Amino acid sequence: MKTIAFTFTFLIISLIGWAQQSFELLIEDSLDQMPTSVIETDKYYFFTESYVFYYPGTKTNIYKTDKDGNILKIQTIKPDQFDFVLSVIINEGNNKITGFGFQKAAEDSPLFFTILEIDENLSILNEKKYETDFYWLSYINVEKYYNGYMIVGNGNYTSYPNYHLFSYLVNSTYDTIRSKVYPEEGIIYAFDILPTHDNNNFKVFTRGLGPPFGAVGQILLIDKNLNRIKYTEIPEYVFSYMDAKYIDDAHYLLSGKKDIIDENRQTTKLALMRMDTADVMQEIHLFGSEDTITYPGFYSNLDFVDENAIYYAGVKNLAFNYYTPVDSWFFLNKLNSNLEVQWQKFYGGDAYYNLWNVLATQDGGCLMAGTRYDYITQTNLRDLYILKVDANGLIVGTGEELPNISVQDAIVYPNPGNEYFHVQSGPQICGALFELFDLSGNLVLTTTLDERVDTISTIRLSTGTYPYRITFDNKIVGSGKWVKQ
C-alpha cells in the first residue's frame, strides 16, 4: 500500500492514493478540523478547511491535490489575521480561483466580508474587503452569473445564535454594486441560490425566517435590487441543508432534510424533490430508514455533471454532537434523471463520520469531504476525511492495495444489538442472501434481502458473536460480525 506522510508544525498528513482516480485522504491534526468547500479544475482538486476551535482565532487552509489525491501544496490564508475563513471557492478557469469569506484583525474588531482572487499556486492576486457590523458569518453561498456574483449568507451580532440574512451583489471585479441586511432575527440560514433563467432574479432557499413567512423552509425570490419580491413555502416539511440545481429547462432538483414524526417518535431522512420553475413540487423521494437519523451533507449534498448520474449524499446515523462515541457512515446514492436509485453505498462504520461537501467529478465519479472522529483515541478532535470514488461508488486499488475505509452495499446495525438487527441495502443487491452463523460455523438464520431495510429478530439467539455474509449473484458482497449483548 502506498502511504506518504507529510509533517509540519502541529500537522501530520497521511495519504493513501489509488489508481483510476479514486482515493481516500485522511488529514490528521492536533486541532479540530472542518471542510468548507471543494472544487475541481482540469488538473487538480482544491478544498478548504477551517480550524474550528483554535486560539487566537479561526484559520483556513487551502489544499491542492492532483487527480490521484496526492497533496501538492498546502497554504494557510492570511495567518496574520485573528480570524480568516473562506467559506466558498469557485473555479474561474484560466488558472484563477475566487474565494469568499471573512476576516477579523482582533477578537473585538469589525468583521470584514472578504473576496480573494487566488491563482492555482495558491498565491493571492487580488483582495477586496467590506466592513460589516457582524460578529460572525455563516453559510455563505455564491452564485456566479454573466456579469458578477450574487452572495447570500447569515451574520450575527452579539446575540448568538440569532442570525440576520444578508446579501451582496458584486460585479466581476469584486466591487459591491449593492448590499442589504434583512430585518428578521432568529436561527436563520440561507443554504443555496438558484438564478432564474433570465438572470434577473434569484431563488434563495432559507429556513427559520419565522411566522411572517409561514413554513420553516422558504424559497425567497430576490431581484437585483436585493428586494424580496415573493416567497414560497417549501412543501413536505423539508428544510435545512438544501441544494438546488436545474435538471432541465422546466425543472430543478431540491434536496434537504425531512423530519418525520410518527407516534411521538421522530426521525430524519434525506428528501429529494423535483420542482417546476414556479416552485411547485412534482415529486418527492426519501432516503434513509425509520430507526436512525440520516442527514444531508451540511454544506453541499447534491451534484451532477450528467443528469443520468446524479449524486445525493449524507450521513447515516447522525448524532447531534460532533464528538459522539457512535459509528456512522457516509451514505451515497446514485440516481438517473427519473430519480430512480441506481445504487446506494455506505462508507465507514468504524468511527463517527460527518459529511460536509459533495462534488460530481469530471470523470463520472464523486468526491466527498467530511470529518472522521475516532472516539476511541480522540477527544473533541476531528480529522479531515476526503473520499473520491469512481462511477460505481468504489475505491479501486491495485495489487495488494485495499482502502482503509469499508465500502459496503449493505450495513448491519445496531451492532452490538440485542433482540433484533436491521440490514439496510441498496437496490443493486436486491434479492441478495443474508446468512448468520455461530462461531462453530453453523448457520443460525438466513433471509433474502428484498427490502431497503430488513429487520431480523434475534430473540432466540444466545449472547455472543455471530459472523455473517451477504451473497449476490454467487459473489460475496458483504461480510462481518454481529454481536448480541
N, C-alpha and C positions, 0 to 999 in steps of 0.2 A: 504494500500500500504506500502511495506517495504521501509523505507528510512533510510539510515545510513549516518551520516555526520562525516567527518574526518577534524580536524582543526590543521594546522601547522602555522609556521610563514609565513605570506603572502599567505597562501594556504588554500582553502576551497574546499572539495571534496564532491559532492552529488552523491549517488549511489542508483539506483533502480535495484534490482535483480529479475530474473524471472525464473520460472520452465522451464523444458525441454531445458535447456542450450540455452536460448535466453535472452538477456538483453540489456538495454541501460545504458550508463555510461557517465555522464556529469561531467567534471572536471573544476571547476571554479577557477580562479587565478587572482591575481592583475597584472600579467604580460601577455603579448601576447604569445600565445602558438601555436605549430605546431607539429603534429606527424611525425615521420621519418621512423619507421619500426615496424612490428608486427610479432610475431612467435607464434607457438603452440607447446607444449610438451605433453607428455601423460597426465599430470595432470593440466597444467597451461597454461595461456596466458601471454606473455611478450610483452610490447610495450614501445617504447621510444618516448620522446617528447623533443623538444628544445625550449627555450625561444628565441623569435626572436629579439625583441628589448629590450635588458637588459644590463644595465651598472653595472659593468665594463666589461661585456663580455657575450657571449652566453653560457648557461649551458644546460646540458642534464640530464633528469630524466629517470630512468627505473621503470616501474610499473610491478608488478607481481599480477595476479588475478587467482582465481580458475575458473572452467568452468561455474560457475553461475555469474561471473562478480564481485565477492566480492574482493576488493583490499586487498591483503595480505601483501604487502610491497612496499615501495617507496624508491628509492635510488638515490641521486644526485651523479653523477660520477665525481670524482676528482674536487670538488668545489674550490680547491686552484688555479686551472688554470684560466687564464684570459678568454680564450675560450676553451670549450671542447664540441665537437659534435660527437655523434655516429650516423652515417647515416644508417648503416645496422647492424642487428643482425641475427645470424644463429644458429639454434638448432643443436648442435653436438651430442646429446644423452649423456648418462652416466652422467647426471646432469651438463653438461657444455654448455655454450653459447659463441660464438665468436662475438665480436663487432669490427666494422671497422669505423674509423672516423679520427679526427684530434684534435690537441691541440696547444695552444699558451700560453706562460708564461706571456707575456705582449703584449700590442697593437702593438708595433713596433718590436717584437721579431720574429725569424724564426718560420714558421709553421711546425709542425711535423705530418706526416702521422702516425696514431696510430692503433695498433691491440691489443685488450684486450681479455683475456680469463677470463670468469666470471662463477661462479657456480650459481645454481638455488636459492641460498640465496642472490645473488647479490653482493658477495664478489669477488674482483679482485684476480685472481690466477696467472696471468702472463701478462706482458705488453712488447710490442715491439714498438719502435717508430723510424721514419726515417725522418731526416731533409729534407725540401724542400725549394725552393725559392718562393713558392706561398704565397699569402696573404690570400686566402680563397679557400676552396674546395667545390664542389657542385656535386650533382647527382653521388655519389659513388655507383658503382654496383659491386657485388661479385658473382662469380660462383665457387662453390666447385667442384673439380674433384678428381680423385682417389689418388693423392699424393700431393695435395696443393690447392691453390686458384688463380684464375685469377681475377684481380681487374682493373676496369677502372673508370675514373672519369674526372672531369673538374676542373682545377685550374686557378686562375687569379692572376696576379701580382698587380700592382697598377692601371692598365688600365681598371678597372671595367667599363662596364660589359663584356669586352672581356675575353675569356677563351682559354686555351690550353687543348687539350685532353692528358691525361697521362694514363699509365698502369703499373701495377706491376705483377710479377709472384712470388708467395710466397709459400714456402714449408709448410708441415704440422706442423712444429714447429715455423712458422711465420717468418722464415728467408727469406730475399729477395734473390731470385735467379737472377733476373734482373729487371730493370725498364726503362721506356722510357717516354719522353715528346715529343709530335709530334709538328711540326713547325707551323702549321696553327694557326692563332689567329682570334677570332671573337666570335659571340654569338653561341658557340659550346657546345653541350651537348651530353653525351652518356647515353642512357636510359635503356639498358638491354644487357645481354650477353647470348649467347646460344652456348654451346660446340658442335663441330661436333661429330658424333657418334664414331669416332675413338679416340676422346680426343686429337688429335694432333693440332687442330686449334680451333679458337673461332670466332663466328659471333658477332660483336658488332654493335648495332643499334644506329645510331647517327643522328643528324641534324646540319646544319649550317656550314659544312666544306668548303663551298664556291665554286667558279667557277670550279676549277680543278676536282671537284667531281660531277658535273652535278646537279642532283636534290637536293632539300632541305633536303630530308631524304635519308640516305645511310645505306647499310649493308656492314660493313668492315669485311674482313676475315683476322684475325691476327694469325700468327703462334706462336710457343712457344719461339721464339727469339724476340717476340713482333714486328715483321715486318708486315706491311700491305701488303699482297700479292695479294689482289683482293678487288674491291668494286663493289657493285651493287646498282643501283638506286631503291629506294622503289617506287612502282607504285602508280598511282591514287592520287598523291599529298597528300599522307599520311605521316605525320611526327609529331614528338613530342609526349611525354608521351607514349612511346612504351613499350609493354610487349611481350615476345615471349616464347612459351612453346611447346614442342613436343606433338603431339596428337597421332602419331603412328610412325613407323619406317621410313616412307617415307614423312611425312608432319609435319609441325609445324604451330601453330596459331600465328599471329602477329596482335597486336592491336595498335591503335594510333588515333590521331585526324586527321580529314579530313576537310580542308577548302573548302567551296563551294561558288563560286562567280557566280551569275546569275543576269544579267541585273543591274549591278552596286550595287548589294546587296549581302552582304557576311554573311554566317552563318557557323557554325562548327558542325559536327556530330561525333559520335563515329564510327570508322571503325574497322572491324574485318576481316582479310584475312586468307585464308588457303593457305600456301606456300609449295612448294615441297622443297626438300633438296638442289636443285640447285638454290633456291631463286626465282623461277618463281611462280607468283600468279596463283592459280587455281580458286579461287572465292573470292568475297568480299561482305560483308553485312554492311549496315549503320544503325545506331540507333540515333533517335532524330527527330526533326521537323524543318521545314524551317524558323520558326518565332523566334526561340530562340537559344542561343548558348549552346551546350552540349559538355562538355569536359570529357575526360577520367580521372580517378584518377591520381594525379600528380606523385606519386612515384610508385604505382602499381595499376593495374585495372583489370587484367585477372588472374584467377587461377582456378584450378580444381584438385580434388583427383580422381574423376571418370569422364571419358570423356563424359559420358551422363549427367553430372551435371556440366556444365561449367558456371562460374560466370564472368560476364563482367559488370563493373560499372563505373559511372562517376557522374558528377553534371549537373543537368538540370537548365538552366537559369543562366549560369555563367556571371559574370561581371568582367571587367579587373581591379578590385581593391578589395583587401581582405575585405575592410570595406565599401562596397556599401550598401545603405539602400534599398535593394530589397529582395524579398523572393526567395529561391531556394530549390532544393530537391536533396538528394541522389537518383540516378537513377540506379537500379539494374536489370540486365537481367539474366535469367537462360536459357541456351541453351543445346540441346543434341549434340551428336557427328556429326550430319549432319548440325549443326549450325542453327537449327530451334529453334525459341524462344518458350520456354515452358510457361514462364510468365515474365511480367515486373511489378516492384513495384516502388513506389515513396515514399520517406520518408522525411518529413519536411513540407516546405511551410509556416512556421511560423517565420522564421528568415533567415539569409543568411548563407547557408551551403556550405562548400567546402570539397571534398573528396580527401584523400591523399593515403590511402592504402586499399587493399582488400586481404582477406585470405580465401580460401576454407578450412573449418574445418573438422576434422576427423569424426564428427557426421553427415556429409552431408549438414551442413548449411554454412553460410558465415558470416565473421566478417569484418566490415567496420570501418576505423579510419579516422576521419576528424576533421573539425573545425566548430564551430557554432558562428556566430556573431549576437548578439541581438542588432540591430541598434537603438532600442528604448531606451535601458538602458545602452549601452556601447559605448565608443568612442575609435576607433582604438585598440580594445582589443578583441581577440578571445578566446573562451573556447575550450578545447579539447572535442571531442564527439566520443564515441565508441558505435557501434551498432552491436549486434550479433543477427542474425535471423536464424530461422530453415530452413529446406529444402523447405518449402513452402513460404519462404520470410516473415514469421510472427514473431512477438514478442509475445510469448504465456504467458499469465498471469493466475492466479488462483483466484477464488472468486471475490472480488471487485477490484483486481489489473488491471489496464489498463496502457499501455505505455504512456509516456508523448508525444512522437512524433507521428504524424499522419502517419499511414501506409495505402497507397491508391493504388487501382487498376487503378484509373483514376484521373487526375487533371484537373482543370478548370482555365484558365488564358487567358488574363491578368485579374487580379482581384484586384482593381476595373478596369472596362473597359468602353467602350463607344458603338460603333456601332456593335461590334461583340465580341465573345469569342471563344476560342478553347477548345476542350475536347480531351486530349491525354490519350489513354487507352491501356492496354496490351491485347495480343491475348486471354488470359484466360477468358476475358469477352466479346469477340466479339459477337455482337448481343444484347448487353445489352440495356435497355430502359433508356434514359435520359429524365427527366421531370423537368421543371422550373415553379415555382409558384410565384404568388404575395403574399403580406403579409396577404391577406384575405384568402389564401388557394386555389385561383382559378388557374387552370392550364393555363399557358400563351403560352407555346410551349413544343413540345416533338419531339424526334428524336431517331432513332436507331443507336447505335454506331457500324458501320460496317467498319470503317477505323481506322488506328492507330491514326490519328489526324483528328478530325471533326471540321469544322468551322461553327459557328451558328450565323446568323445575328440577331441583336437586335435593328435595326434601329427604329422599330415601338414601342419599349418599352419606357416608361417614366423613368426618373431618379428615383433611389430608390434601395431598397434591395430586392433580389429575392432568396428565398430558392430553392434548387434543391435536387434531389435524383436520384440515379442510381440503377436500379434493374436488376438482372440477375438470371435466374432460380428461380424466385419468391422470391429471397432474396435481401435485400438492401445491396449493396456492396460499396456504396459511398453516401455521403450527405454533404451539406454545404450551404453557402450563397454566391451569386454573387451580386456585387454592380455595378450599372450603374451610371456613373458620368454625 
